[in-house]
Amino acid sequence: MTRVTLSRNLAMWSTALAVAGLALLPAIASAQSPAEPTAKDFQRLVDEAYAKFKDVTEGANANYIPILDTVPSELFGVAIATRDGKVYAAGEQDYRFSIQSVSKPFTAALVMNQQGPQAIREKIGVEPTGLAFNSKLALEIYPDRSVNPLVNAGAIAAVSLVQAASEDERWKLIHDNLQGFAGGELPVLEEVYTSEYETCWGNRGIANLLYNYGRLYSDPEEALRVYTRQCSVGVNTHDLAVMGATLANGGVNPLTGRRMMPAEHVPELLAIMATAGFYDESGEWMYSAGLPSKTGVGGGIVAVVPGRFAIAAFSPRLNEAGNSVRAMRAISFIAGELGVGLYGPNTGE
């Protein structure tokens, strides 16, 4: 057995165990969890998280996309959205930042809706890479090439997999899907799109490599344009929290009642988020916070407590892996205080 084959088999077992853990979560929760937090508990915790981490100055804005370097680095917001549609927030909750990679699981959900979850496994993959989110090396060392839909290669492939007759239709389906998860209109930040598309040489290389290997399913430049526009959608912490709460609510938006994906496919999506949602820090994140999550270089993070609620946070200063320092700490703190780690109560440390 080759090293790559062993790595693939271990990753498949990891994903299968994560799916099993998510499926068993309601029974575990009923046996071990304390009473559901009250509205006062949720508001107190977002207030405490904001106060505790608002003065953290570690990290730096992403600068490989020039416009992201201009976002005020002091911005910081925290929100919790419950499965019955209540939202509790502290700090900056109205500022619209680019969703970036936090969009990826929701487009993967759209592909699942159109073609079933097997399409993700067969045409993209579900293995964590252990490498940076924009790695081109991963395309060469993994036979599946695109590996999973939460890194750039797999996310561009997911965009190309959306069934559409034209580029405009492809974008409309993706945009409507993101708005459906958020429960409201989400504008495209055109300055972000322009800045990102004009400098996306790495992603253009990835798209062309995927096309060369037969793992891209539309014209490469079309997929790249739509993917870049998807990453340029503007959201705030309230939006992200509701998007996560839709997953916590079995795929139904708690504000609008619109079903965004079948309940039976939510565990599979959350499993991918658990194993690959934090790029090459995914293991560390699950060790400390224990929640399926997705992060983006725009500074946003959303974490899901299946069957209960979601926690979202935003701050533009990132660590070396591309994850928001304040947002990570705020979500981990809240998860630890509530003891809601997927595999049992955690400390959030």
N, C-alpha and C positions, 0 to 999 in steps of 0.2 A: 504494500500500500504506500503510495507516494505521500509526501508531506502535504501537498495541496489537497489530495483526496481526503486525508485524515482531517485537515482543517475544515473542509467542506462538511464532512460527516459530523464533526463536533458542533459546527454551527447549526446544522439541521436539527440535531438533538436539542441544542440550546433553545432554538425557536419553538420546537415541539413542546418542550417543558414549559416555556413561557405561556404558550397557548393553553396548556393544561392548567397552569396556575391561575390564569385569568378565568377559565371556565369554572374552577372550584371556588373562586373568590366569594360569591354570595354566601356559600355555606360556611366558609372560614370566617367571614365577617360576622355572621349571625352568632357564631359560637364564641368569637374572641373580642369583637369590637365593643368599645364603650358606647353609651347612648349617643345618638346623632347630635353633633354640635348645634347649639341654638344660633339664632341670628346675632345675638350679642357676642357669642364666642367667635363667629366668623369675622365680625367687624373688629373685635378686639385684636384678633391675630393679624389681620392685614395692617391695622394701625401699628401694632408692635413691630411687625416685620419692616414696615416703612421707616419707623423711627430708628430701629436697630442698625439698618444698613444704608441709610440715606447719605451718610458722610463718608462711605467707602470710596476711595479714589483709585483703587487698583485697576489695572487693565487700560486699554486704549480703544478708541473707535476703530472700526475696520477702515482701512485706507486704500485697499486695492480696488475698491469701487469709490472713486473720488468723492462723490457727493455724500457718502456715509460718514466721511471724516468731518463734514460740516454740521452734523447733528449735535445740538448742545449736549455735552457729555454729562451734565448734572441731572438730566431728566431721569425720573425713576417713578414707576407706578406698580402697584400690586393689586390683584383682584381675585376673588373667588366667585364662581358661578355654580349654583346648585342645580340638580336635575329637575327641580320644579320652577326654575327660571329666576330665582333671586340672585342678585349680584351685589357683592360687598367689595368696596374699593378704597384705596388710600393712595395719596400722592397723585402723580400725573396720570389721569385716566382718559383724557380727551385727545392728547397729542397723537397724530397719525404718523406712524413710522412704517417702513417697508417690511412686509411680512417675510420676505426672503424664504429661507428653507422651512419655516414653519408651515408653509403652504404644501409641502411635499406629501405628508400623509393624507391630506384631503383630496389631492388629485389621485393618489393611489386608491382611495375609496371610490372615486368616480370610475376608475378602470374596473375595480371589483364589481361595481353596480352594473356596468355594461357587459362584462365578460366573465364574471365570477373570480374568486380569489385565486383559482388555479392559474389564471393568466399571469398574475404577478409572479408566482413561483416559476412558471415555465419560461416566460418571455423576458423576465428581468432577473429574478432571484430574491432570496430572503435572508442571505447571509450577511452578518456584520463584516466589515473589511478590516477593522483594526488599524486603518490608515486614515489620513486626513480626508475631509469631505470632498475635496476637489482633486483627489489623487488620480493621476493617469497611470501610475504603476499598477494600481488594482486591476485595471483593464487587461494588463499583460499577465499577471500572475494567477488570476482566477479564470477558469475555463468559461464561466457564465458571463464574464466580461462586465456586465452592468451591475451585478452583485445584489443590490437591494434598492428600493425606490426612495430611500431617504438620504442617499448621497447624490452628488451632482449627476454622475453617469446614469444611475437608475432613475433619477427624477426626470432627466431629459428623455429617457426611454419611455417613462410613464406618460409624459405629454404626447409623445409620438404614438402611443397605443390608444389614446382616446379616439373613439370611432367618430369620424367627422368627414364630411365631403369636401371641406375647404379649410383654409387657415382661419378665416373669420368664424366659421362654425366651431372649430376646435377651441378657439379662444372663448367664444360665447359660452360653450358648455363648461369650460373650466372656471370662468368668472362667475357664472350663475351658481355653480357648485360651491365655490368659496363663500358667496353671499348667502346661500342657503344654510351653510353651517353657522355663519355668523348671525343670521337672522336680520340682516339689514344690508343697505347698500355699502359697497366697498369701492372707493375710487382707485384708479390707477395713478400713482405718483409719476407723472410723465418725466419729470426731471431725473428721477431715479432710473427710470427705464432707459432714457437716453444715455446717462452716464454709464450705466451697467452694460448696455448693448455695445457701446463704442469701445469698451475695454475688455470684452469677454473672450479674449484670445484663447485662454485655457479651456473654457467651456466649448468654444468652437472646435478646438482640437479633439475634445472628448466626443462631441457629436459626430465628427467625421470618422473617428476611430470606431465608434459603435456601428455606424453605417457600413464601414468596411468589413466588420465582423458579422454583419447580418443581425445585429441586435438593436437596430433602430428601425422604426416602422413607418416613417414618413420621410419627406425631404429633410436633410439635416438642418439647413438654414431655417426652414419653417419651424421645426421643433425648437430650435434655439431661440427664435424670436418669441414664440408663444411662452416658452419656459421663462425667458427673461421678463416678459410682461407679467407673468404669474408672480414672480418674485418681487415685482414692483408694486403690487397691490398694497394700498394703505390700510392699516388696522390700528386700533388702540388696545389697551389692556382689557377693556370691557369686551371688545369683539373676540379677542383670543380666548378669554375665559368662557364665553358662550360657545365658541367652537369646540373647546374641550368638553364642556358640559353636554354638548350634543352626543359626543362619544360616551360620556359617563351615563347618559340616558338611553343607551341602547340604540343610538343612531337617530333619535328623534330630537329635533331642536326644541328645547324647553320653552322658548319664547313664542315660536310660531306654530308648533305642533307638526311641522313638516318633517316627514321621514327622509333622512338623507342617505341612509344605507341600511340594509337588512341587519337586524340585531344579531343574527348568527354569524355575520362576518366581522363584527366589531372586535371580538377577541383576537382574530388573526391580524387585524391592523394594529391593535395595541401591542401584540407580541413583537411586531417589527419595530414599533416605537421603543419598546423596552430594550431590544438588543442593538438598535442602531440609531436611536433618536438623538444621541449626544455625540455623534461622530466617534472619534477615537477616545472619548472619555465616557462612553456609554457604560462600561463596566463599573467605573468609579462612581458614576451617577446612581446606578442601581444599587450599589453597595451602600451609599450614603443616604439617598432619598427613597429608593425603592419604588419609584413610580414611572410608568410609561410616559414618555415626554417627547417633545420636539423643540429644538432650539434653532435660532436663525441668526445670521451675522448682522441683521438689523437691530439686534438687542432684545428681541422677544423670545420668551419661552412659555410653553403651555404644558402642564402636567395633568394627567387624568387619574382620578381615584374611581375605578370602575364601579358603576352602580350608585355613585354618591354625588360627586362634584368634581370640579376642575379648578386648578390654581394657575394663574397666569401672572407674569411679571415682565417688565420692560426696563432696560437701561442700556445705553449704547456702548459702554466700556466693556470690552471683551478680553478674555484670557487668551493664551497662545493657541488654544484649540478652537477658538472662534465662538465661545459661549459667554454670555453676559455674566459678569462677576456678581453684581448686585442681585440680578434676577435669580441666579442659581442659589445664592445664599438665602434669599427671601423664601423661595419655594421649599427648599430643604428645611428651613426653620419651621415653617407652617406644618409641613408633613411630619416633622419630628414632634412638634407640640401636640398634634392630633393623633399620632401613632398610626398613620394610615399607609405605611409602606406595604407594597403588594404582598410581600412574603412574611408579614408580621410587623408589629410595632418597631419603629426605629428611633434613633436619637436625633436624626437630622444632622449629624456631625460627620 
